Amino acid sequence: MLGLANIIKYKPLTLLYILLSSVLYFWFAYDLERTEAVKLVLLYVVLFIFAFQIIKSTGFYFRILVGAAILFRFLFLLALPNLSQDFYRFIWDGTMILEGFNPYLYAPNTVITWNPSIPLATELHGGMGELSAQHFTNYPPINQLCFVIGNLFPGKGILSSVIGMRLLIISADIGTLYFGKKLLEVLKLPSNRIFWYILNPFIIIEFTGNLHFEGVMLFFLIWSLYLLHSGKWKWAALVFACSVSVKLIPLMFLPLFFWWFVKKDKIMAGLKQLTLFYTIVCLSIVLLFSPFFSMAFITNYAETVGLWFGNFEFNASIYYILREIGFSITGYNEIQTISKILPVITLLSILGLAFLQQNNDFKTLASSMLLAFTIYLFLSTTVHPWYISTLVLLCMFTSYRFPLVWSLVIILSYLAYLGIGTSEKSENLWIISLEYLLVYAAFLWEVVFKKKITV
């Protein structure tokens, strides 16, 4: 391995790109306002260029790339997120649990009226925004545990909780690096592919910078997939349940495991294993939710999750086209109708990938998971930037690279947040159109027009 002296001697360009990237990440973390559109885009794009150059110029010197990945993340340690306000709700939920309240039973707007003595209640309530404050929490139990642990970090201010949660996310990223590299190695794929994920500025900024816990979800998911590939499917089921208990997203992948377990020459034995796998996953999820269980919890949680499918809309693609068609026909926003049809199409697509595609080897399984989640996002009414992180990780194990394109152009959705060229609280559909024009072009080229390369 190269020491620092040898890095300076033999890899001076790599060191230069790492130093320049460090300056830009520091600038991004501590001197960027969300409304500074030009600065935001320029910093983001240049960081992408430098990340490419770091990987390209380094070749594959593991310690250099790991050191850069950890350095870039720790540069954000003392910064409050500047592109997202969700962290205020994270701290709120953690505080509620530490104060002895079930966060699934009380909306912040209700709590603030009868118990304003909750630590930092006014700052947290004001910071999370009205949309979050009026709804019950939708974050699963292991995510809630992360919020609690973050709040236990020494200190009594908002920043101390941010630091605590940030350290958890950084640890999860390191875990993803570890299991991702091991999985690539056993698949006989280039192990340095994992650095297109771990050094991706999108991943660093959305997870470490903006404190989105998809990073923890993906750590459990890749760990589960590694265990599954290793034949330890019972442990894989337990860890998969942990992934679901951070974010519900992995639930949609469950049907795709059918042919992994059910072999043509051992159908009944395979069905028995598959059933037990599903049983372990479901029972583990139930047990993790059980400390919060009540009938009110079921009602509140179902209501909150349902809002994401039937009420909210942001950075969508196909849905926005259908919405405009609905406007032209009825004169109204037909989200209530469209949002009921699109999930059915998504479900049928996932079932098609599950039963018509032989997902009995890992590369095929990963490709099916990638395509299933892509279809879900293409048909969603709401696509926040951090949602695509799952695609970025999964594509490392496939021949597809369109998620990397999406991770670059997703920055355009933040310009839509700013309301550039339109009213402050509405999206600029020209910007959204540009984003998806590039994404769909890359997707169609790889999936439809281009003959797949052998991985």
Steps between C-alpha positions, in 0.01 A plus 500: 500500500609853431607715790444877500850566363445256217156647427661843461772351281302258284143629521530882516193553281292277724611694805420828324148383410443384860617835640288698254199280572554554873490876450180473294329268747590738783362789294185298427448416866566836665453774240210397279144618530230290340386800296841548334411306189807575287745423782309182585514362146862601436629349824305181440613453140866576575494255791374234258785576261755478780351173630542352153857623484584366847385150407652516153838637608531277806445174320410278792691594810251403766640712784507818291140463388374399845692785662351750254148364556529531879670842482227645281232381739667632813527843341121526551517401867434842658264634232122519518336355186443777248289323236248326725305581815401139573760475775285719725229232488759229564614675816138562599409132475810398695419756768141375525620146570753617758223700669286183520256569216410277205588714193249311284208621712556875508547751220742784588225761459303326772793453736617860474163620634488285814863430580724782378753411773648224281869588451554732201130462412460847347816480287427147381133567427582813305791341316320190371241703307121494509460197273699275732361658816139422418552128427587194706846355456552237228856393596530130593640379835871456424495846344345623825779326692752695293324822595518405868869409481571827321330692780716320757817648354660729765353848489154648521471693175376417154856476367596230751209284382597564139856386575371185671278406205773590252746263667245220468455569129876514442536167681227351279679624186820330617299181554356528149852543365613186684216269395470654155866433428478144634191429291663633183804282569299179542308584183836543322409857406749789527497587870589864433148546364385564855684832495264629231249479783705588806680797336193620312437864607126432489536225761734706720282811490161331538602261778776667702411854400120493507462215753277269298491152648477316169870448566420286805226316311745419218761377747256240633381419147848432359593305813185290455577437133855397588368252757245372249770441240708324767218255566416641844143578401350493851741768617441680170126510578565652844733769361256566213233571762737752658530673162120520471488633855709798393307571180210298358644500147656149506155345547444530126797270437352202689321345198825507303654233724261231370733330251798548729347242733274299269712284272338300220636173638414581863171688485343389829822539700549841343146611583555389859821707523335798333206485740732484799705789359186714467383391846828606664487835321139569596529384862819701549331815366200442728728453801692818419175697475346335809628752761290766324197284425143613560189531287561875476850426373362285216251770401750785519778315320276381218361851461846660485644246255189536285555875473822443306311314229180701481573858603862603447664569166855603423756437224280241329520398134223282357259616769545865397415410140188317610410788731511744209284268290255484788497880528424533129210255522336578834654831603608351834808339651417129479767390748251296703415290195845484340670415830282192529579375149877552493576279805304217336716531188810504721386188686424313176842598365674370813304175484595467134868541588455255788342212309595553135866578569716218633654680799702196606843664480608818670568713192153429362343559842680835537388603149138413582518695826646797313233491228219448753599804701556703182145425388375597845677837482391567141138445604516678838328826582793601722869444426726675750868507398617252765254235379727409207787396729370142491546497122855636530601213728323224309645604165849415631401132463347530152589621152279808538644845563201731449464546880840674497365742240193555716717562807664785307192666350290454816643832617253662258216396730641733765464788254136402469481526881612861464218581262737644238303654219167454676331567834705413807288205608450335160739299291648612172388225266758602239774410748329174591462422129871556441588267787281218374594553136858414596398216733262334254752540218764315705246240615362426153847488349617238748182297545345514152743609230843400617601138508595424858866458574600182678577562867 
